Amino acid sequence: MYYMIIIWFLIAFIGYLLAIFLFAYFLIPHFGFRKISVPNDIPESMEDKINELKNSAGSPEEFLDLTYDYLGNKYHSERWNTLLKPQLWFKNLEQIWQIDGFVPCHQSSFIFKIFLVRSDFFKQEDIKIKLTFLNFVIHHYLLLSLNGKQIPIDVGEKQNGLKIGEHANFFAK
């Protein structure tokens, strides 16, 4: 009797994870099927900020640090708001750039990718999208290839104390 309940629970849980993954992969921009390259046209204020950080940085590592600090202070991710504010999943770049505070992880990661590529320190091929489960939802972060190393970048989780080289997963804050 109890083993049947456990089996049904496991089937339901696996079904839930599969449904969430497929939904995110096929419908939400920057997650998988709808990956978008760094655009040629970006907001002027974004271009100005990229140039400001680029001029302050003497190396790709310094630019990475400056960008992580800037965007990590501008944006943060929250699991419940990600679920309760799905209208932010599909906002365009200009709309997301105007926001300070909460944005879904895929949006903050996309802007981070734009900063890296538009700085000319990095190429799009240096940056991979990674997905993980975080508190029963899919979480998006970047994997940056730098000096032969693969470095996780989870800018939306900076407010939770994550540093460059770390990413949230499973039951993080």
C-alpha positions in Angstrom: 0.0 0.0 0.0 2.6 2.6 1.0 4.9 1.7 -1.8 2.1 2.5 -4.3 1.8 6.0 -2.7 5.5 6.5 -3.0 5.5 5.3 -6.7 2.6 7.7 -7.5 4.4 10.5 -5.8 7.6 9.8 -7.8 5.7 9.6 -11.1 3.9 12.9 -10.3 7.2 14.6 -9.3 9.1 13.4 -12.4 6.1 14.5 -14.5 6.2 17.9 -12.9 9.9 18.3 -13.5 9.6 17.2 -17.1 6.6 19.5 -17.8 8.5 22.5 -16.2 11.6 21.8 -18.2 9.8 21.4 -21.5 7.7 24.5 -20.9 10.8 26.6 -20.1 12.9 25.1 -22.9 10.4 25.7 -25.7 8.5 28.9 -24.6 10.7 31.1 -22.5 13.3 33.2 -24.3 17.0 32.5 -23.7 16.3 29.1 -22.1 16.8 26.7 -25.0 14.8 26.5 -28.2 14.5 30.3 -28.4 18.1 31.3 -27.6 18.8 34.8 -28.9 22.1 36.1 -30.0 23.5 39.4 -28.6 21.6 42.1 -30.5 23.3 44.7 -32.7 21.0 47.4 -31.4 20.9 47.9 -27.6 19.7 50.9 -25.6 22.1 53.8 -25.7 22.3 54.0 -21.9 23.3 50.3 -21.9 26.0 50.9 -24.5 27.3 53.9 -22.4 27.5 51.7 -19.3 29.3 49.0 -21.1 31.8 51.5 -22.4 32.2 53.0 -18.9 33.0 49.6 -17.4 35.2 48.7 -20.3 37.3 51.9 -19.9 37.6 51.2 -16.1 38.8 47.6 -16.7 42.3 46.8 -17.7 41.6 43.1 -18.5 38.8 40.7 -19.2 38.8 39.6 -15.5 38.4 43.1 -14.3 35.6 43.8 -16.7 33.9 40.6 -15.5 34.2 41.7 -11.9 32.9 45.2 -12.6 30.0 43.9 -14.6 29.1 41.3 -12.0 29.1 44.0 -9.3 27.1 46.4 -11.4 24.4 44.1 -12.7 24.3 42.1 -9.5 23.4 45.2 -7.6 20.9 46.3 -10.3 19.1 43.0 -10.6 18.2 40.1 -8.4 16.2 36.8 -8.9 13.5 35.5 -6.7 11.8 32.1 -7.1 8.3 33.2 -6.0 8.3 36.4 -8.1 9.5 34.3 -11.1 6.4 32.2 -10.8 4.0 35.1 -9.8 5.2 37.6 -12.5 5.3 35.7 -15.7 4.8 38.9 -17.7 8.5 39.6 -17.1 9.5 36.4 -18.9 8.8 37.9 -22.3 9.6 41.6 -21.9 12.0 43.0 -24.5 15.5 44.2 -23.8 14.6 47.9 -23.6 11.9 47.2 -21.0 14.1 44.9 -18.8 17.0 47.4 -19.0 14.7 50.1 -17.4 14.0 47.9 -14.4 16.0 47.9 -11.1 15.3 45.1 -8.7 13.7 41.8 -9.5 13.9 40.3 -13.0 13.8 36.6 -13.9 17.2 34.9 -14.0 17.1 34.4 -17.7 16.7 38.1 -18.3 19.5 39.2 -16.0 21.8 36.5 -17.5 20.9 37.7 -21.0 21.9 41.3 -20.1 25.1 40.0 -18.5 25.9 38.1 -21.8 25.3 41.3 -23.7 27.7 43.2 -21.5 30.4 40.6 -21.9 30.1 40.3 -25.7 29.7 44.0 -26.4 32.8 44.7 -24.3 34.9 42.9 -27.0 36.7 41.1 -24.2 34.5 38.0 -24.9 32.8 36.2 -27.8 29.4 34.6 -27.8 31.1 31.3 -28.2 32.7 31.8 -24.8 29.4 31.9 -23.0 27.0 28.9 -22.5 23.6 28.8 -21.0 23.2 26.4 -18.2 20.0 25.2 -16.4 19.6 23.7 -13.0 16.7 23.0 -10.6 16.3 25.5 -7.8 13.5 25.1 -5.3 11.4 23.1 -7.8 11.8 25.6 -10.6 14.3 25.8 -13.4 17.1 28.3 -12.8 19.3 29.9 -15.5 22.9 30.9 -15.2 25.9 31.3 -17.5 29.1 29.3 -17.9 31.9 31.5 -19.1 35.1 30.1 -20.7 38.0 32.3 -19.5 41.7 31.4 -19.6 40.9 27.7 -20.2 38.5 27.5 -17.2 34.7 27.2 -17.1 33.4 29.8 -14.7 29.7 29.8 -13.5 28.2 33.2 -13.5 24.9 33.6 -11.6 24.4 37.4 -11.5 20.8 37.2 -10.3 21.9 35.4 -7.1 24.6 37.9 -6.1 22.2 39.3 -3.5 22.3 35.9 -1.8 26.0 36.1 -1.5 27.0 34.1 -4.5 30.3 35.1 -6.1 31.7 34.7 -9.6 32.4 30.9 -9.9 29.3 29.9 -8.0 25.7 29.2 -9.0 22.6 28.4 -7.1 21.0 25.0 -7.3 18.6 22.7 -5.6 17.5 24.3 -2.2 19.6 27.4 -2.1 18.4 30.6 -0.5 
